[in-house]
Amino acid sequence: MIIRILLILGTCIALLWFLSRRQSIRSMAWGKLAAIAFFAAAIVAVLFPQLTTKVAHVVGVGRGADLVLYCLVVAFLFFVVQQYVQRSELEQKFIRLSRKIAIVEANQNPHNLALLQKVIHSKKAKS
Amino acid sequence: MNYDTCIIIPVYNEAKVAGETIRTVLKDFPFVVGVNDGSRDNTAQSIAEAGAVVVSHPKNMGQGAALQTGLEFALQYPSIKYFVTFDCDGQHDIKDVKRMLARLRQGDLDVVLGSRFLKTGTKVPWAKKQFLKAAIVFTNTFSNIRLTDTHNGLRVFNRPFAEQLNISMPGMAHASEIIDKIGRGGWRYEELPVTIHYTDYSRGKGQSMLNSVNIVMDLLLNKARK
């Protein structure tokens, strides 16, 4: 029973993160904590395999290997969302950078400068 | 002769038709910015030859991104008071722009949007009509403004609106994003009937039905982001 609550909770948090599409300082900090916990748990699980079974029984799962699999599924979900969020932010940065380049180039383009002289800076345009 | 207005036309791989459109627009509006969205053909050259200012994206980034680039370029010039978004494929009518601009010049509005469903001569293809109707119901449900046509590329707006717009949806979802911003910012808007010329050309490349899934998803995600 406990495992169900934990798994649904994990999935919901991943979904909310996906919807927010933002990488905040807070979510980055949580990510680092989760990574440390994951590494620690991995080493402990290798050293004391029977421990996973004990933990599994506590949260209501039959076998330790099953618990490890479930945790992996949720962790994977978070990984996918994290990649998505990062990719969207990169895309926004890429677009803003390209836009800057496009405008700087356009401002130096002789064809544009000649045209702007007529449509913006000429007496006729100013009147 | 409309020296205070900038027409922004995003173009992607449509050298021939964009040149024609720009020439027509230039008869009434001297300041046209053609945003070449990373085209692989000679679009940039064709925009320049037609007599418009060229701003070229180094890579293709989508229509929404191109509109924002055109806006930011035009905003550099304080004498420009009004901004028009105009499709390059010849489906819009410059007469409509003049009417919309005249309405905006009265000064009691920030945005004037074109609508092909407010009594007009436009014959909308059946399938396209159903698709647009669904998009309208959907957009009206999820934003607090009421429109008869939510995916019309013809818009005229003033400088304060342009300065804060900041379109972030790179692709076609910018249409919903702009409407969402009008609603959220409490901008004064009005729809005017416009004619859309459905040429074989524009029919061939119009938004596919499947794209409505993208539009709906983007809008929902945008909502959730608040």
Interface residues (C-beta under 8 A of the other chain):
Chain A: L19 S20 R21 R22 E91 Q92 F94 I95 S98 R99 I101 A102 I103 E105 A106 N107 N109 H111 N112 L115 L116 K118 V119 I120 K124 A125 K126
Chain B: Y3 P30 F31 V35 A48 G51 A52 V53 V54 V55 S56 H57 P58 K59 M61 A65 Q68 T69 E72 F73 Q76 Y77 S79 I80 S168 P170 L221 A224 R225
